[in-house]
Amino acid sequence: MLGMSAGLPVFDGPQRQTARAAPPSSEVEEEPVSRPERPRMQSLSPSSRGGAVPSQRALVDARATFRQRYGNPAARARTSTATVLVAEALLAEASDESDPAVKWVILDEARKLAISAGSPLIIGRAVRIASSEFDFDAINVEYRSLLEIPLRALDPSRASELAEAAEGVATRAEVDRSFDLALLAQGLSIRAWQRAGNIYGARTATKRLEALERTAKAVPTRVP
């Protein structure tokens, strides 16, 4: 259980925490570059097995509940190692949460913490867990979340994780015939492989991008 004195950020709601600060050396530095507005998981028309995203009224109450329970975990998770631990703890907490709105807030917080820690794997887990219960544009949210990770702050190992995660998003977007998103995600993968210093990975990703571009051009334009 996350401690009451902890504190974190959120998907669109309150927050939880549970990690002890790691040595300052593992702290991720902020990049002095402008970033797109943080992605928000938005409710879609009923589609498959997921339920509707909690209403704004419900989320207001859920955030209050979250703050009462866990404070602001992000305030104490000042290193990437500690932040990842907090995000993982939140994912575990979400599995036992019965209130849909509070669960949404917990998962959103885990996703945001994963962005700040530069952890594509945690981002993917948080979005996939949320998409198994709620209807929202999960592929787009995952891509935009990966895009927020500052590449220059990643070591080769974490950059490789980002490249693989972006390729996964590109593949799912292609299956959904969302070619614009697929191309964007594949482009992110190329940049991440380059950051990792993996020339073979970057070349392979580039060939994949070219194939996607050909596929996108061959798809008939839909007539309204």
Buried (B, 14 or more C-beta within 10 A) or exposed (E): EBBEEBBBBBBBBBBBBBBEBBEEEBBBEEEEEEEEEBBEBEBBEEEEEBEEBBEEEBBBBBBBBBBEBBBBBBBBBBBBBBBBBBBBBBBEBBEEBEBBBBBBBBBBBBBBBBBBBBBBBBBBBBBEBBBEBBBBBBBBBBBBBBBBBBBEBBEEEBBBBBBBBBBBBBBBBBEEEBBEBBBBBBBBBBBBBBBBEBEEBBEBBBEBBEEBBEBBEEEEEEEE
